[in-house]
């Protein structure tokens, strides 16, 4: 179950970073058979004794007695549009406990959530994990998935880019200290958690845990830096031979920097992934072996990077 939730949240991270139609359809394909959590409240005419009984277990998934019809939670944005909030796991609800406080949590299949949405004329759509990924889904967006033919070499590049530029940084920004700890202590084992789900259908993942090299340095009290050597196999233009992750434990901030390989015409570039999913070009990449020193100098010269 945890692996399925992680796969779903990785696809949500990917869509947040790159809102392409391909990523949206990949999410739809994955979410079809998933159960989601929906906060709800009982109608005003519900038996007070039953309301008290259910309220005692507020914040937990509960079995609702026959004949009782809970009303789902609704979130409204700053333009007045209303959405049905659904969550991949109950811990996602807790992130917004100051904004949404409903006594019931219903477990519902995605399709049932969509059916409920279509019955509510005043709702614009679903919003998945509104306090983290904040992905909006509207009924008309569920289109038949288009088939895109890629060569095997192109597939490896696309999937590697998704991990290096989207999934890994999004997870580190979301998990912060816990993500840094996993990367530092588990190394290749942690990184393979991002690749395995992407290759689940094709079964031809070319990487193993020992293909990754993670070196952690505690530079000072407010700075830890991890150098992540990515696999040499399937390295191509647009992918990263090296990723540098910086962590400021005092500010609880993550810095994510990738050395992006160039082609014969253009040299390698140093790119920074930002917490909002955007990317920033920091110029020509440093030479092999000097990546750490270059990033440390950048952080010292531009504290706003971390």
C-alpha positions in Angstrom: 0.0 0.0 0.0 2.8 2.5 0.9 4.5 1.8 -2.4 1.3 2.5 -4.3 0.8 5.8 -2.4 4.5 6.7 -3.0 4.1 6.0 -6.8 1.0 8.2 -6.9 2.6 11.1 -5.0 5.7 10.9 -7.3 3.4 11.3 -10.3 1.7 14.3 -8.6 5.2 15.8 -8.0 6.1 15.3 -11.6 2.9 17.0 -12.8 3.4 19.9 -10.5 6.9 20.4 -11.9 5.9 19.9 -15.5 2.2 20.2 -16.3 2.4 18.5 -19.7 -0.5 16.5 -21.1 1.7 13.4 -21.0 2.3 13.8 -17.3 -1.4 14.4 -16.6 -2.5 11.3 -18.5 0.2 9.3 -16.6 -1.4 10.5 -13.4 -4.9 9.5 -14.6 -3.7 6.1 -15.6 -2.2 5.5 -12.1 -5.0 7.0 -10.0 -7.9 5.1 -11.6 -7.7 2.1 -9.1 -6.5 4.1 -6.1 -8.5 4.9 -2.9 -8.4 8.5 -1.7 -9.4 10.2 1.5 -12.2 12.8 1.6 -13.0 14.9 4.8 -16.7 15.2 5.4 -19.3 16.4 7.9 -22.7 15.0 8.9 -25.9 16.9 8.0 -27.4 19.1 10.7 -30.4 16.7 11.2 -28.2 13.7 12.2 -29.0 12.1 15.5 -26.9 14.0 18.1 -25.8 10.7 19.8 -24.4 9.4 16.6 -22.6 12.7 15.9 -21.0 12.5 19.3 -20.0 8.9 18.7 -18.4 9.7 15.4 -16.8 12.9 16.7 -14.9 10.9 19.3 -12.9 9.3 16.5 -12.7 12.6 14.5 -9.8 12.7 12.0 -9.9 8.9 11.4 -11.4 6.9 8.6 -14.8 5.6 9.8 -17.7 3.3 8.8 -20.8 5.4 8.3 -24.1 3.8 9.4 -26.7 3.0 6.7 -29.0 5.9 5.9 -26.5 8.6 6.9 -25.3 10.8 4.1 -22.2 12.9 5.1 -21.5 16.1 3.2 -18.0 16.4 1.7 -15.6 19.1 2.6 -15.3 22.0 0.1 -12.3 24.3 -0.4 -12.7 27.8 -2.0 -9.8 29.6 -3.6 -9.3 33.4 -3.6 -11.4 33.9 -6.7 -14.4 32.2 -5.2 -14.1 28.9 -7.1 -14.9 25.8 -5.1 -13.2 22.4 -5.2 -13.6 19.0 -3.7 -10.4 18.2 -1.7 -9.1 14.7 -1.8 -6.0 13.3 -0.2 -3.6 10.4 -1.0 -3.1 9.6 2.7 -4.4 10.9 6.0 -1.1 12.6 6.9 -1.7 14.9 3.9 -4.9 16.1 5.6 -3.0 17.0 8.7 -0.8 19.5 6.8 -3.9 21.7 6.5 -5.6 21.1 9.8 -5.7 24.8 10.5 -7.6 25.3 7.2 -9.9 22.3 7.1 -11.3 20.7 10.3 -14.0 18.1 9.5 -14.9 15.3 11.9 -15.1 12.5 9.4 -12.6 11.1 6.9 -14.2 8.9 4.1 -12.2 6.4 2.0 -13.4 6.5 -1.6 -12.1 5.2 -4.9 -11.0 7.9 -7.3 -13.9 7.1 -9.7 -16.4 7.5 -6.8 -14.9 10.9 -6.1 -15.3 11.9 -9.7 -18.9 10.7 -9.7 -19.5 12.8 -6.5 -17.9 15.8 -8.2 -20.3 15.5 -11.2 -23.3 15.6 -8.9 -22.2 18.9 -7.3 -22.9 21.6 -9.9 -21.2 24.3 -7.9 -17.7 22.6 -7.9 -15.0 23.3 -10.4 -13.1 20.0 -9.9 -11.1 17.9 -7.5 -8.0 19.2 -5.8 -5.6 16.5 -4.9 -3.4 17.1 -1.8 -4.2 20.8 -1.7 -1.7 21.5 1.1 1.3 20.0 -0.8 1.1 19.2 -4.5 -2.2 21.0 -5.0 -3.2 19.3 -8.3 -6.6 20.3 -9.8 -8.5 17.7 -11.8 -11.5 18.5 -13.9 -13.8 15.8 -15.5 -13.1 17.1 -19.0 -9.4 16.5 -18.5 -9.7 12.7 -18.4 -8.9 12.0 -22.0 -7.9 8.7 -23.6 -4.2 8.4 -23.1 -2.3 9.0 -26.3 0.4 6.5 -27.3 3.8 8.1 -27.7 6.4 5.9 -29.4 9.9 6.3 -28.0 13.0 4.4 -28.8 14.6 2.6 -25.8 17.4 5.1 -25.7 14.9 8.0 -25.6 12.9 6.3 -22.9 15.9 6.0 -20.6 16.7 9.7 -21.1 13.1 10.8 -20.5 12.7 8.7 -17.3 16.1 9.8 -16.0 15.3 13.5 -16.6 12.0 13.0 -14.6 13.9 11.7 -11.6 16.8 14.2 -11.7 14.9 17.3 -12.6 11.4 16.7 -11.0 10.8 13.7 -8.7 14.0 13.7 -6.6 14.0 17.5 -5.9 10.3 17.6 -5.3 10.6 14.8 -2.7 13.6 16.5 -1.0 11.7 19.8 -0.8 8.7 18.1 0.6 10.4 15.8 3.1 13.2 18.2 4.0 15.3 16.9 6.9 13.8 13.3 6.6 14.6 13.3 2.8 18.2 14.5 3.4 18.6 11.8 6.1 17.3 9.0 3.7 19.6 10.2 0.9 22.6 10.4 3.2 22.1 7.1 5.0 20.4 4.9 2.3 22.2 6.3 -0.8 21.4 4.2 -3.9 18.6 2.3 -2.1 16.7 5.6 -1.6 17.4 6.7 -5.2 16.2 3.5 -6.7 12.8 4.1 -5.1 12.3 6.8 -7.7 13.4 4.7 -10.7 11.6 1.4 -10.0 8.0 2.6 -10.4 8.9 4.3 -13.7 10.2 1.1 -15.1 7.5 -1.1 -13.6 5.7 -1.7 -16.9 8.8 -2.1 -19.2 10.9 -4.1 -16.7 14.1 -2.9 -18.2 15.5 -0.6 -15.5 19.3 -0.4 -16.3 20.3 0.9 -12.8 21.2 -0.8 -9.5 21.8 0.6 -6.1 25.6 0.4 -6.4 25.5 2.6 -9.6 24.9 5.7 -7.3 27.6 7.3 -5.2 26.5 9.6 -2.3 29.1 11.6 -0.4 28.0 13.8 2.5 30.0 16.6 4.0 29.1 18.6 7.1 30.6 21.9 6.1 29.5 23.9 9.2 26.6 24.0 11.6 24.3 25.6 9.1 25.4 23.7 6.0 25.5 20.0 4.9 26.3 19.2 1.3 25.8 15.9 -0.5 27.4 15.0 -3.8 25.4 12.5 -5.7 27.2 10.7 -8.5 24.5 9.5 -10.9 24.9 6.3 -13.1 27.4 6.5 -15.9 25.2 4.2 -17.9 22.6 5.9 -20.1 24.2 9.3 -19.4 23.2 11.6 -22.3 22.7 15.3 -23.1 20.1 16.7 -20.8 20.8 14.3 -18.0 22.9 14.8 -14.9 26.3 13.1 -14.2 26.3 14.8 -10.8 23.7 16.3 -8.5 24.6 18.5 -5.5 22.1 18.8 -2.6 22.6 21.4 0.1 20.8 21.5 3.4 20.6 24.3 5.9 19.3 22.8 9.2 18.8 26.1 10.8 16.6 27.5 8.0 15.2 24.1 7.2 15.9 24.8 3.5 17.1 22.5 0.7 19.2 23.6 -2.2 19.2 21.3 -5.3 21.8 21.8 -8.1 22.3 19.6 -11.2 25.2 19.4 -13.6 23.3 19.0 -16.9 25.3 17.3 -19.6 25.5 19.1 -22.9 25.8 18.0 -26.5 28.5 18.4 -29.1 27.4 22.0 -29.7 26.6 23.2 -26.2 28.6 22.6 -23.0 27.2 21.4 -19.7 25.1 23.8 -17.6 24.6 24.2 -13.9 20.9 24.3 -13.1 19.0 24.8 -9.9 15.7 23.3 -9.2 13.4 25.5 -7.1 10.8 24.5 -4.6 8.0 25.9 -6.8 8.9 23.4 -9.5 10.7 26.0 -11.7 14.3 25.7 -12.9 17.1 28.4 -12.9 20.1 28.4 -15.2 23.2 29.3 -13.2 25.5 29.4 -16.1 28.3 27.1 -17.4 28.8 24.0 -15.3 32.1 23.6 -13.3 34.6 21.0 -14.4 34.5 17.4 -13.2 35.8 17.2 -9.7 35.2 20.8 -8.8 31.4 20.8 -8.5 31.4 20.9 -4.7 33.8 23.8 -4.4 31.9 25.7 -7.0 28.5 25.2 -5.3 30.0 26.2 -1.9 31.4 29.4 -3.4 28.0 30.2 -5.0 26.2 29.7 -1.7 28.7 31.9 0.1 28.4 34.6 -2.6 24.6 34.3 -2.9 23.0 33.3 0.4 19.6 33.6 -1.2 20.3 30.3 -3.1 19.8 28.5 0.2 
